[in-house]
């Protein structure tokens, strides 16, 4: 049992930890219904749905709440966190809608003809609220009946088509019907992301916003991964944890993914470059491919580092390694997201790392492999405009490079005082990779 009172005054919310039950999706029935899917080429829309939605969408389905009251612990967390929308129903609308902040998108899910009738015959102010909300894009109605939903759309409402996909026909039907509406809500039966890939490919150039419902309320991994399927990902997910621990994990991982602020990459001047003898250096092989102006920040001190160049440029006698940065000696700091650092020697397969381009744009990747070998080393010392000095020890070879001030590769064996390079400076002082305020001298 988890006893928590997050966001609730004066009482505790008792919630039992859920355990996902694995399902066998390879059965005689599913095998007999299996068939390949051929997609149609859909004309591109003039409206950019990604521009209209300046952040990743996250909706919560209120059907998963333990109570229909606005003081429900999970509900309080949803409306005070990064969730961008909430799904309400006719039987909890009156109770919950007044508590939903104006920034959130409200989706009214109608489940049958009786609920459609009840909505149409409800107070004029409610129906008008949903019409006006359509203009502000913060109100919509959801329904699995495409024709009835189209009629609501004719009344000036934003519309969301709900669908369940378990085979080829239901997949194609969901795409075909979903194109008629503002949102397409899909729940997939099977754990594979292949049908999601097919929907993303079909809808990418359209104005229909894709929302994937996460089948298990405990599956944080599926919720996070859905944003990156085929690199483009779904516009949003509908993830509705009933457990506070699961909710905390999801919010933390989403916040982490969204909080990579750009870094202030600066131009520094080389003041010394000389051989430093033998030592162990590491190549960081990332589980991604570097862009031509992208690299990693590495330095010998917590004051800062230089922007090390990946092996994406011509090398004589060998093929390119566009996943690799020949990064420096094993004692080095590797600068990471959230103002953290890692020692080079600590990194291993699966470790998160930060990639930075010449403009300071940040993205995250994982280490695929660390390759540590003994090589001749070269000391490079750089001074920045504020008189900050950083240095790095790297393999002393022509094919190892750092970025020039023009974001071009500089061979470190040819570096000389006065050369301009790209780097990063910050306040010194680290303890187990975390920034701390202390008096420290590093040299």
Number of C-alpha atoms within 10 A of each C-alpha: 9 13 11 16 16 15 17 17 9 6 12 15 17 15 17 12 14 15 10 11 7 8 9 8 14 9 9 8 9 12 10 8 12 11 11 7 13 9 12 11 10 13 10 12 13 9 12 14 18 13 8 10 13 8 13 17 20 24 24 25 19 21 14 15 17 15 14 18 14 18 17 18 26 27 26 17 19 23 19 12 10 17 21 21 23 23 20 24 20 16 11 15 15 13 13 17 16 10 14 18 13 11 11 18 23 25 23 22 21 21 15 12 12 10 15 19 11 12 16 13 11 12 10 10 9 14 16 13 13 22 21 16 19 19 12 11 18 20 22 24 24 25 23 19 16 20 11 13 23 18 12 20 20 10 10 16 25 27 27 29 27 24 24 16 18 17 18 16 12 14 20 20 13 22 23 13 17 25 19 18 19 20 22 24 22 24 17 20 15 16 14 10 14 12 20 22 17 17 20 20 17 19 23 21 17 17 20 22 24 28 23 25 26 24 18 17 20 23 17 19 12 17 24 19 13 23 18 12 15 15 10 13 19 24 23 23 23 24 26 28 24 21 21 22 15 18 19 13 14 20 17 11 13 18 13 12 13 10 11 16 12 14 17 14 20 18 20 27 21 21 17 16 20 17 15 15 12 14 17 18 25 24 20 26 23 23 15 14 16 22 14 17 18 23 25 26 25 31 31 25 21 25 21 24 27 30 29 29 29 30 23 20 15 10 13 7 6 7 11 14 15 17 18 25 23 23 31 30 29 22 19 25 26 28 26 21 20 13 12 17 23 20 18 24 17 12 20 16 14 13 14 17 20 21 23 24 23 23 15 17 15 20 17 14 15 19 20 18 17 18 12 17 13 12 17 16 23 23 19 25 22 26 21 19 10 8 9 15 20 26 24 25 27 32 30 23 15 13 17 22 27 27 26 22 19 12 18 17 22 21 17 22 20 13 20 15 13 13 16 21 26 25 30 23 22 13 13 17 18 17 12 10 17 12 17 12 10 11 7 9 9 10 8
